[in-house]
Amino acid sequence: MHHFSQVSFDEALIQKYNRQGPRYTSYPTALEFAPIADGVEMSILQQKDPAVPLSLYIHIPFCRHLCYYCGCNKIITKKNSDSGDYLDYLFREIRHKKSLLNGNAKVKQVHLGGGTPTFLSDDELSILWRFLQDEFDFADDGDYSVEIDPRELRQTTLAVLRSLGVNRLSFGVQDLDETVQIAVNRVQPHSMVQAVMREARELGFGSINIDLIYGLPHQSVASMADTVAKIIALAPDRLSVFNYAHLPERFTAQRRIKDDDLPSPADKLTMFGNTIKALTDASYQYIGIDHFARPDDDMAIAQRQGKLHRNFQGYAILGECDLLSFGVSSISQIGEHILQNSTDLKAYQARINDGTLPAVKHIRADEKDKLRRYVIMNLLCHDRLDFADVDERFGIDSRRYFEPELANLHQMAEDGLVFIDETGVQILPKGRILGRNVAMVFDEYLTQKHSGRFSKVI
């Protein structure tokens, strides 16, 4: 039995393999999307299998303040009226898409992301949630989550969300050191985070995630260790520990961060190694890439049961759903199709005004893509490629089919990252942190054309 609690941090090996690569929230990745032809989105929605349940994602792009590290699709505004206008467009998009679906697929998951979803007033959050409940059939035992910026929280907001049926929260914390917070323009004292965590627990939210980032300006090995210790004391159910990708040529906000203020690559590596040790010592299960969960959390249980998945929100416990997304820049995954709405608010609104569906990019995964997606997702979720399982599912001889890839894994096997035998490929404790590197071997699209578009693996 593979023990997911085991992860080994080997600095020399990580330095050897640390290169840019996709995060594989989808395969093919977003870089393969092409402009969508007229009528394609409509036919995808009309042909969606109603027996497959739904996961809904709603993108709220607004933020009151610009966090300098951020690479998300967002709109900085202080005008509260912007959100009411946006909701009107959102409702029109939802109604239009819903009218094209056959049957009444169960909704098992809803996630409000951003931007800052709590930019919406409590009334607007209630109106949006009730609108979704009226349009769709929510499962009683569904997974209903909202991203929270502790700085943008009215005293009543968490209680309102809980009363609507939201049962999971994700708090953006990033770092608790004041110098770091000032450098990235996101100041939120430790006491503020403590207070919102305490309130969330008292209100009975089932699972709480905290986001951290390592590699931010003015972070040191010591300051990061202090942040992690304080976060462990708050006992979140899950943690996401992201590597800060400094790509100022792509993200304008990052130009406000001076290169000289960033920790060295060696210090970044030490921070990540120390964080993994601190969290696993505190009994968190290392899920993979940048996710950790308490052993009794649904995500950790799903991984141990072989039921974990990845989608555009990262690791997910309900992977048998079609992902239907709404709002500017949002990405849907329906059957073998992946679609993305316009990333420009005016262009998104213009399409809604024209009565046109808002997707502007699309890719359809062919049989080869589905096979490779299955292999990549199994490696990232369960550290395993099982030849017999793949052979049966796809009607191939996977050892022969993946002969070049298995040959390319030889060096990783020599280095103790993977074990290969006649039954399959097993990622070993030393290789778990480098799961993306193992997955990249099976990525047919990964060529020089994309270098510089991804973050480093660590």
Sequence and secondary structure as in RCSB ss.txt:
>XXXX:A:sequence
MHHFSQVSFDEALIQKYNRQGPRYTSYPTALEFAPIADGVEMSILQQKDPAVPLSLYIHIPFCRHLCYYCGCNKI
ITKKNSDSGDYLDYLFREIRHKKSLLNGNAKVKQVHLGGGTPTFLSDDELSILWRFLQDEFDFADDGDYSVEIDP
RELRQTTLAVLRSLGVNRLSFGVQDLDETVQIAVNRVQPHSMVQAVMREARELGFGSINIDLIYGLPHQSVASMA
DTVAKIIALAPDRLSVFNYAHLPERFTAQRRIKDDDLPSPADKLTMFGNTIKALTDASYQYIGIDHFARPDDDMA
IAQRQGKLHRNFQGYAILGECDLLSFGVSSISQIGEHILQNSTDLKAYQARINDGTLPAVKHIRADEKDKLRRYV
IMNLLCHDRLDFADVDERFGIDSRRYFEPELANLHQMAEDGLVFIDETGVQILPKGRILGRNVAMVFDEYLTQKH
SGRFSKVI
>XXXX:A:secstr
   TT     HHHHHHH  B    SSSS GGG EE  TTHHHHHHHT  TTS EEEEEEE EESS  TT  S  E
E   THHHHHHHHHHHHHHHHHHHH  S  EEEEEEEEES GGGS HHHHHHHHHHHHHHSEEEEEEEEEEEE T
TS  TTHHHHHHHHT  EEEEEEE   HHHHHHTT    HHHHHHHHHHHHHHT SEEEEEEEES TT  HHHHH
HHHHHHHHH  SEEEEEE    TTT GGGGGS GGGS  HHHHHHHHHHHHHHHHHTT EEEETTEEE TTSHHH
HHHHTT  EEETTEEES TTSEEEEESTT EEEETTEEEEE SSHHHHHHHHHTT   EEEEEE  HHHHHHHHH
HHHHHHHSEEEHHHHHHHHTS HHHHTHHHHHHTHHHHHTTSEEEETTEEEE GGGGGGHHHHHHTT TT SGGG
TTSS B  
